[in-house]
């Protein structure tokens, strides 16, 4: 695969079916409600930013974020098809998401999946010493 052939774009109308497929192909589907299409649809429609990576017509990566475009951007999903990982696609998705959210004014925040914790430092992100959450009940 030629990395220059990968097209990164803001794609607010991404279909639930494509979103689901890349979640499964990336293994992020193990931690997302991939068997609840209505919920996946809401996740897409209520997101502020959906950035995609495509190899031709094939969706190979997605970044889904919630932002106010003024102060913070929460990157809630970063998924790259396993067959396309280790090629800079995740880095490109993070950079474009942050650029569209307003890189000069917004802090990009995410919660790493345990298997991906080592990745984010490699692309220039800094760990946060303290974060707090109230977990969902389903």
C-alpha positions as CSV (number, residue, x, y, z in Angstrom):
1,X,0.0,0.0,0.0
2,X,1.2,3.5,-0.9
3,X,0.5,5.8,2.0
4,X,0.1,8.7,-0.4
5,X,-2.9,6.8,-1.9
6,X,-4.7,7.1,1.4
7,X,-7.3,9.9,1.4
8,X,-8.1,11.6,4.7
9,X,-11.4,13.5,4.7
10,X,-14.1,14.9,6.9
11,X,-17.0,12.6,6.3
12,X,-20.1,13.6,8.4
13,X,-22.4,11.3,6.4
14,X,-20.4,8.1,7.0
15,X,-22.8,5.2,7.0
16,X,-23.3,3.1,10.1
17,X,-22.5,0.0,8.1
18,X,-19.1,1.3,7.1
19,X,-18.4,2.5,10.6
20,X,-19.3,-0.9,12.0
21,X,-17.1,-2.7,9.5
22,X,-14.0,-0.6,10.3
23,X,-14.6,-1.0,14.1
24,X,-14.7,-4.8,13.7
25,X,-11.7,-4.8,11.3
26,X,-9.7,-2.7,13.8
27,X,-10.5,-4.8,16.9
28,X,-12.1,-1.6,18.5
29,X,-15.3,-3.4,17.9
30,X,-14.5,-5.6,20.9
31,X,-15.2,-2.5,23.1
32,X,-18.0,-0.8,21.0
33,X,-21.7,-1.8,20.6
34,X,-21.2,-3.2,17.1
35,X,-24.3,-5.4,17.6
36,X,-26.5,-2.4,18.2
37,X,-27.0,-0.6,14.9
38,X,-29.3,2.0,16.3
39,X,-26.8,3.0,18.9
40,X,-23.9,3.1,16.3
41,X,-26.1,5.3,14.2
42,X,-26.6,7.7,17.1
43,X,-22.9,7.7,17.8
44,X,-22.3,8.9,14.3
45,X,-25.0,11.4,14.0
46,X,-24.3,13.1,17.4
47,X,-20.6,13.3,16.8
48,X,-19.2,16.7,15.9
49,X,-16.3,15.4,13.7
50,X,-16.0,12.2,11.7
51,X,-12.7,11.9,9.8
52,X,-12.1,9.0,7.6
53,X,-9.2,7.3,5.9
54,X,-9.9,5.6,2.6
55,X,-7.8,3.4,0.2
56,X,-9.8,4.1,-2.9
57,X,-13.4,3.5,-1.9
58,X,-12.4,1.2,0.9
59,X,-12.8,2.7,4.4
60,X,-9.7,1.7,6.4
61,X,-9.8,4.1,9.3
62,X,-12.0,6.5,11.2
63,X,-11.8,9.1,13.9
64,X,-15.0,10.2,15.7
65,X,-14.9,13.2,18.0
66,X,-17.0,15.5,20.1
67,X,-15.8,19.1,20.3
68,X,-16.8,22.7,21.0
69,X,-14.2,24.0,18.5
70,X,-13.1,26.5,21.1
71,X,-11.4,24.7,24.0
72,X,-11.5,20.9,23.9
73,X,-11.9,18.0,21.5
74,X,-12.6,14.5,22.9
75,X,-11.5,11.9,20.4
76,X,-13.9,9.1,21.3
77,X,-13.0,6.5,18.6
78,X,-9.8,6.0,16.6
79,X,-10.0,2.8,14.5
80,X,-7.7,1.6,11.8
81,X,-8.2,-1.7,10.0
82,X,-5.6,-4.2,11.3
83,X,-4.4,-4.8,7.7
84,X,-3.5,-1.1,7.5
85,X,-2.0,-0.5,10.9
86,X,1.6,0.7,11.4
87,X,1.5,2.9,8.3
88,X,0.8,6.3,9.8
89,X,-2.9,6.3,9.2
90,X,-3.8,6.7,12.9
91,X,-1.4,9.6,13.1
92,X,-3.0,11.2,10.1
93,X,-6.5,10.8,11.5
94,X,-5.5,12.3,14.8
95,X,-3.8,15.3,13.2
96,X,-6.7,16.0,10.8
97,X,-9.2,15.7,13.6
98,X,-7.3,18.1,15.8
99,X,-6.8,20.5,12.8
100,X,-10.5,20.6,12.1
101,X,-11.4,21.1,15.8
102,X,-9.0,24.1,15.9
103,X,-5.5,22.9,16.8
104,X,-4.4,26.3,18.2
105,X,-7.3,26.6,20.6
106,X,-8.4,23.0,21.4
107,X,-6.8,20.4,23.6
108,X,-7.3,16.9,22.0
109,X,-8.2,14.3,24.7
110,X,-8.8,10.6,24.5
111,X,-9.0,7.6,26.6
112,X,-6.7,4.8,25.3
113,X,-7.7,1.2,25.1
114,X,-5.3,-0.9,27.1
115,X,-3.7,-2.5,24.0
116,X,-3.1,1.0,22.5
117,X,-1.6,2.8,25.4
118,X,2.0,2.5,24.0
119,X,0.9,4.0,20.6
120,X,-0.2,7.5,21.6
121,X,3.2,8.6,23.0
122,X,4.8,7.5,19.8
123,X,2.7,10.0,17.9
124,X,3.5,12.9,20.2
125,X,0.6,12.8,22.7
126,X,1.2,13.3,26.4
127,X,-0.2,11.1,29.1
128,X,-2.5,12.8,31.7
129,X,-1.8,11.9,35.3
130,X,-5.3,12.1,36.5
131,X,-8.7,11.5,34.8
132,X,-12.0,10.7,36.2
133,X,-15.1,9.1,34.9
134,X,-18.5,7.7,35.7
135,X,-19.0,4.5,33.7
136,X,-22.0,3.8,31.6
137,X,-24.3,1.1,32.9
138,X,-24.5,-0.8,29.5
